[in-house]
Structure formats: structure tokens, C-alpha cells
């Protein structure tokens, strides 16, 4: 589904941001959200003078809080002043300050908190400060873990959210960082049941203009499903069972990462999958600027925002199917009954293949025959409060080249407390005007046929 919007751009001036007339842009429902901004974010980040990154780092290392750093950088800035660049530097270096800063933000960088700090610290009006903060958080700064190979640092992440190439499992064969980094866009996924698997994480230093001196990575696994809460994750230790995290190193084994550097875990992780079923794996990178600890509060909104807006974490939910059936866990983490839609997107399955979705007590499984090269099968439920369920899926044995991806969406009708936030997050602004429900992606899982 494609939406067309008219966007206003904003150009930095000494007094903040002024409107300009842009061309019409076509944006997807899940590509642009409240972070969609003005500037060409990638070009703007590259244009930030290095002297201000260095000064910002000096204030960070001196222990200044974010408002003090804002004041100091403002006083340091030579004309022409750029509020968006100042916001980007502070948002990057003080990421831990702005991550999930208020409960209403969920698991994402807080535009409102950064805007408030900018306004209070240097006296700019709140609308200008808000636009600058939106620019600052329209891209990820620091260690970036891809959701798929097309991701380049945009926030919210675009496209499939759980096909991260930066989550690597290589069965019984160890790898070295140089090879992992050299083959940057190659997915490595060969989990084996009944043994300790070698696992690795990758990340790249993006957009931030200073060297990261404490890069690290952690890994987790959980049952196959749709963004299960962190309480269900299993921590994976290094292969020697000694450490919860590994340093990230560059292609030459260096432990510090200058801007733009690609990195891989120095140490292998060891993961023992408890059975021969399907599992999700998670890579979470951290640094001196962003600790990236799992959320402990839970809630659907937290999981939805974490999935789309945490640039330092990636999921791998893709596996080869030999049986044509699976059980995918899902959750309603809220204290209220909530609506969810499940979809099966079937590609190149044999004509006549039967696909069904079923949930004990909530959704009766009904076979749907596949008659097209690409076909979608969907079902909607209302899940009780604090509900943990299992979606049983059957899709027949897939031939080589075939795939089926199962999606979960949280459906928020008009009047839901999160409806306005959901419209902003997904970029579905028509829903605010027309009073339509909003669907938030809550994860997906892909099964593919065997290689030819």
C-alpha cells in the first residue's frame, strides 16, 4: 500500500528552520514516520563540521549533562549557526539520555525530550527545537545493526524488520572477524540442533562523527514468533561460557572504531538450541554512548517501537522449512484486549498448496488454496489481556525458490490511546484525517524452500 504526501522541508537558519517548497514524494506506509524530516539527513550529517563533534565529545567526556553540552556547543558555534547539527551531535553523544526518556515514547529516541532541552538550554522556540530534534533522530548515530541488507541507517527502519544479515550462526564451524567483515552482505545462517553453534554479531559505526572506543555486542535467542518480550529472551554467552558480551573489532582486529568502520564480534558466541525447531536470534550492539539494554517494562508499544527504532539491534527470523508447518509464538503484552492481524504472504508455492492459520480457542484453522504466484492469506483476532498464544501455520512443503512470510500487525482503531502515535510512527497520516485504524508491524517470520 502506497501513500502520497506533500512534505515540507526545513532549511537551517540562525533563527531555526524556515519552510521551503519541495517536490511531491511517494513514501510507503511503514517507511516514513514522525522522524521524517526536512533535511537530506545523510548529507546534513556528513556536513557537520568535525570541530563541533570534537567539542561535543570533550563535554561528554568531562561529565557535562546534555543541557550543559547544548549551551557550550551553542556558545562555541561560529556563524552560520545550525540548530539541526547541534541537535544531531547531542542526540548522538547523549543517546542514553534520550532513549526511552519518557514512558509515552516507548523504546525510541525521545524527540520531545531533546526538543525540550534545546529550548530550555538556549532559548529557541519549541517548534524550531522540535524540528531540529526530529532531524537528529531521523537517522541512527553510532553502532548500526541492519534489519535487512537494504538498511542504511534510517529510523524507523525500512522494509523487512527481521532479516538481519548481522546475526550470524555457523553451526560447528568457527569464523574470524576478517571474513565476517569482508563478506559484509552475506547472510550466514546454519543452525544445527544438538550441538553448540558458533554465533557472531556485526555492526557499523554510522553517522556519528567521533571514534567509538568501547564497542561491544550481545546476543540472545528465543522461540520462533513475533517480537516476543525481552522476558522470554535467552542470553547467549561467549563460546567459552565466560562472558555476556564480546568486543567489536574492525577488519584488522582493532578495538576502537572510527566513523564509518565496519566491525564484527571479536569472540564467538555459543548457542545451544534446545531442540530441532525454529528460533529467533537477536544481535544488540552497545557503546559508551548507548548501552542498549533490553527493555524490562514490556507492553505492545515498547516492542513495536524497539523493533523499528532501535538502530543498534537486529533480528533474524528466517529459516528453511522441511515440514511445511510451524508454531509461532505471539503475545498481547497489554492490560487490555487488543486486535491483531496475521498474514501469510506466499511466494511461488505449488499451485493448489493449502495454507492455514490457527490459534487454539481464538482462531479456527481453515485451509486456503494457493492459486497465484503471489498470494496473501489473512486472519484477524482479538487477544485477551496479557495473552501468550501460539499461531499454528501450515503451508505445505515448499519447492526450491518458494517462500512464505508470516506477518503480525497490531490494529489500533480510532479512539485507541495509541492511535495518534501509531499514525505518526507508520507515516499513515491519512488515518488521522479519515479516522481509519492503523496497523503497526509487530514482526515477521519467513520460511523458504530448500536450495535447488
ABEGO torsion letter per residue (X at the ends): XBBBBBBBBBBBBAAEBBBBBBBBBBBBAAABBAABBABBAAAAAAABBAAAAAAAAAAAAAGBBAAAAAAAAAAABBOBBBAAAAAAAAAAAAAAAABGABAAAEBBBBAAAAAAAAAAAAGBBAAAAAAAAAAAAABBBEBBBBABAABAGBOBBBEBAAABAABBBAEABBBBAAAAAABAABBBBBBBBGBBBBBBBBBBBBGBABBBABBBBBBBBBBBEBGBBAAABBBBBBAAGABABBBBBBAAGBABBBBGBBBBBABBBBBBBABABBBBBBBBBBBAABAGBBBAAEEAAAAAAAAAABAABBBBBBBBBAAGBBBBBBBBABABBBBBBBBBBBBGBBBGBBBBBBBBGABBBBBBBBABABBBBBBBBBBBBGBBBBBBBBAEBBBBGBBBBBBBBBBBBBGBAAAAAAAAAAGBAAAAAAGBBBBBBAEBBBBBBBBX
